């Protein structure tokens, strides 16, 4: 086997804002180091470290590939340790899906458990066609994955730079898509594959709070189209009211516009969620039942429910469009408006994510990006 240590021009890393050096390899990161230093909680830092949407691209005639990684999986209270899955694409078609058998484990408030040997994982893909081919390896969307090297039974050939339009998407757990069966089955990944876009997934489970450091991270990257799915976490956790929500959305957009004055931006409101449609958060999970602690009195004092969020976003977008901004509003219920597709009252099932991807691909096509 021929071993190619990373970083290497023979292996392109896509979907990352920055590739950080680590001992013996690299850590592809969805946020730059400067943004990560401003992470407000250990939970956000853990979520942001997951390699959702990040792919390795290479070209080779190898029939066997091995990826030497250091893998850290997340343990979620009430759910357990999340699986970590790698997807392999050859010439645009998925040909293999390989689950990691181990990896270190980290909880929301605990250090990583297990030995260094537990964290080291070799992911193997065998039986590939013995011809020169384009290969993509999708890293797990649910885990932190450092990559040390790629091993192959034939030389790697430097792949050309991507010429696909670049799409940056920002959102909550419903964009992170922990429930998806593999990293290429999140709805942003499905939409990107359908339209041929080079995508960056900034879906942060439980943490889409319009943080200024995230807006700066989007501002500082190249992008041909940007989408922002806004409001679900803010209403769910009752972190803002009408008075603070509107300026926060304006500020997030204004920061992005500092370097993307004419880039098309799509603002998506929340999908359906019956528990939060008429009452706001905070939402709690009580004995397997999702319920809200919000009241109608809270709404009288400026609290947010999803209906109000949608109305405010639609009005905000309309006002900015009237000033000539390249902005589009999409009601999130157009992506998923069927409550029976929510496995816990908030999060879509794995098949529903694929439907959301197909529906958003049509939105992107309508903006002139790709062909659905």
N, C-alpha and C positions, 0 to 999 in steps of 0.2 A: 504493500500500500504506500502511496505517495502522500506525505503529510504536508499540508499547507497551513502554517500558523497564521493566525489573524492578529493584526490587520494585514490585508494583502489586496493588491489590485486585482487579483484573480477571483476574489469573492466580493461582490458588491452588496452592501447592506442598504436596504430600502425601507421606508416607513419610519425611520428614526430621525429625531431632531438633532441628535448628537451621538457620536460613538465614543464612549468613555473608556480610557485604558484601565485595565485591571491586571492583577498579577497573572501573567501567562496567557492573556487574551484580551478580549474587548467586551464591553457591556453596551449593547445598543439601547439607547434611551429615548423614550417618547418626549421627554422634556430635557432641555439643556441643563447643565450642572447648576448654572446660576438660578434657574427656576426651582430646581430641586432643593436648593439650600433654603428656600422660602416656604417649603412645605409646612403647613400649620400643625399637622398632627402625624403621628406614626402611621395611622390608617391611610392618610393621603399618600405618604411616602411609599407605603407598600403597594397601593393600587397603581400609582404612577410608574412603579418599577416593572410592572407586568409588560411583557413584550407583545401586546396586542397589535396586530397589523404589521409587525416587522418581519421582513423576509430577507433571506440570503439568495442572491442570484449568481449563477455561475454557468459555465459551458464546459462540457466534457463528453468523452465517449465511454466513461466508466460504467461498469455494470453493477458496482457496489460503491456506496458512499457511506462514510461514517462521520458523525458530527460529535466532536469532543466538547462537552459542555459542563458547566457548574450550574446546577438547577436548584432553585429555592421555590418550593410550593407554598401556597397560602392555606392556613387552617381558619375556617370561618365558623364562629359559634353557631350551633344549631344545624350546620351543614356538614362540617367535617373538612378534611383536606381535599382541596380541589384537584381534579385530574389535570395533568399536563400532557398535551398532545402536539405532535409535530406532523404537518402535512407536507407532502412532496408533490410538486407539479413538474411534468415533463412536457415541453412544447405547449404549455397552456392547459394541459389536462391533469387533473389530480389522479395520481397512480398509486399513492400509498398514504396511509394514516397510521402513525406509530405512537402509541402511548408510552410515556416514560414509566419505567418500573419503580423508580425511587426518587431520590432528591432530598435535600434538607427540607425541613418544614418550619415555617414561621407563623406565629399567631399575631393577632392585631396588637397585643400588648406584651408579647413574649419574644425573646431572642430566638434565632434559628436553633433548632434541635437537630441532633444527629452529628456524625463525624464528617470530616472533610471527604472521606471516601464515600459517604452516603450522597453528598452533594454532586460528586463527579458522576456524570452520566454519559454514556456513549450511545448515541441514537444511530441505528443502522438501517440502511435501505439497500436491499439486494434484488437481483433479478431484473435490473434495468436493461433496456435495449442497448446492444453493443454498437452504437452509432453516435456520432456527434450530435448533441442535443442541448437545448436550453433547459436549465433546471432552476426551480425555485424551491427553497425550504422555508416554510412558514413556521416561525417560532411560537411557543404556546402563548395564548392570550390570557392565561390564568396564572402565570408564574414568572418569576424573575429568571432570566436565562443569560448567563455569560457564555460566550463562545470562545473556545481556545484554538480549535483547528478544524479543518476539513480533511479527511483522509479519503483517497480514491484509488481504484486499481487502474487508472489511466490519468494522464496529465490533465490539469485544469487549463482552460483557455480563457484569457481575459475577455469578459463579456463587454459589449459596447454599452455606453450610457443609455439610460432609458430616455426615450423621446415622448413618452406618454404624458398628457396633461396631468398636473399634480393637484390633488384634492386633499385639503385638510378638513377633517371633521372633528367637532368638539361636542361632548355630551356627557351623560350620566351613565349609570349602570346599564341603561337600556341601549346605550351605544357601545359600552364595553362588552356586553353580551356574555357574561360568565356562563350562562346556561347553554350557549351554543356548543355543539358536539365537537367542534374543532376550530382552529384559528381562522380557517378560510370560510367558515360558516357564520361568522358574525354578520349582522346586516350591512355594516359598511363594507366589509370584505366582499360580500355577495354583490353589492351594487358596483363596487370597483371592478370586479371580475367581469360583470355583465357589460360594462361600458369601456373597459380597457384603460381605466385611470390608474395612476400611481397614487395610492392613498396613504394618508397618515391618520391613524385612529387616536384621537385624544379623548376617548371615552373613559371617564374616571368614575368607577362605581362609588356612589354615595358622595361625590365630591365635585359636581358641576355647579360651583358657587360663583361663577363669574370672577374668579380670582384675577387680579391685575397681572400677576406673573405669568399666568397662562395666556392672557391676551398679548403680552409682550413676546411670548414664545411663538405665537402664531404670526405676529407682526414681523418677526425677524427671520421667517422662513419664506422660501419661494412658494408661490401657489397660483394656480390658474383658476381655481374655484374653491370657495370656503363655505362650509355649512356649520351652523351653530344650533344645537338642540338645547333649548333654554327652558328652565322653570320647574322641572320635576323635583329635583333635590331641594330646591329653594322652598317650594310649597310643602314638600314632604317633611322637611326638618324645621319648618317655620323660622328660617334664618333671616328672612326679609319681609317687609310689608310694602304696600303700594308705594309709600313715600321713598323707600330706599331702592326698590326694585327697578323702577324706571331709570333713575340716574345711573345705576350700575350697568344696565343694558347699554345705554348710550355711551358710557365710558368705555365699556368693552369694545364696542364697535369703533369708537373714535380712535382707540389705541391701534387697532388693526388697520384702520384707514391711514395711519401715518406713513405706511409703506405700500399699502394696497389701495390707493384711492379709487381705482376703477375696476378692481377685481370683483366679479360677481360673488355676492354673499347671499346665502339662503338661510333664513331664520326659520327654524322649525319649533313649533310649540309642542307640549307634551302629548303623547299618545293617550288613549283612553285609560282611565283608572277609577273605577266607580267609588272607591273609598275616599278619593280626594276631589271628586268633581264639584261637590257643593260645600264641603267643609275642608278647611285647611289642616295642616299638621299641628303638632308633630304626630307622625304615624308610628305606631308600635306594633310589634309582632307578639301576640299574646296566645300561647297555647296552640300555635299553628294558624291562628286567625289574625288577619290584618285589620287593624282598626285605627281610627284617628282620635286624638284627644282634643282636636279643634272644635270650637263651638260657633254658633251664629253670632254670638256677642263678639267673638274675636273678629269676625268679618266686618262688623260695624265699626271696629277700631282699626281697619286697614289691613287685616290679615289677607293672605292669598289662598285661593283654591285654584284648581286647574282651569275652571271656566273663566275666572278673572284674569289669570295669566294669559290665556289665549286672547282675550279681548284687548289687554294692554299691549301685547306684542303686535297684534294686527294693526292697532292704532299707531304704535310707534313706527312700524315699518312704513305704513302709508304716509306718515308725515315726512319721513326721510326720503322716500321715493319722490314725493312732491317737490323736494329740493334738488332732485336730479341724481340721487344715489343709485348705484347698481345693486339693488336689494330686492329680494323676493321673500314673501311670507308663505309658508306652507303649514296648514293645520296638521298637527301630528296625527290626528285621527284618520287622515288619509293614508298614513302608513300602517296604522293598526287601530281600528275602531271597534274590534270585536272583543268584548270582555271575556268571552269564553276562552280566548287564546292566552290569558294571563294565568300562569300556574299558581300564583300566590296573591292575586289581586293587583299586582303592580308590574311584575316582570313577565315578558313574553316567554312562551315555550320555545324550544329549539326550532321546530318547524315554522313557527310564526316569524322568527327572525329572518328566515329565508324569504318568506313572503314580503316582509318589510324591505329587504334588499331589492327584490324585483320591482317593488313599487317605487322606491327611491331612484332606481336606475332610470325609470321613465321621467322623473323630475330632472335628473342630470341631462338626459337626452333633450328634454325640452329647453334646457339652458344652452344646448349646442355642444354638449360633451359626450362623445362616444355614441354607440349604437346599441340599443337594448333589444 
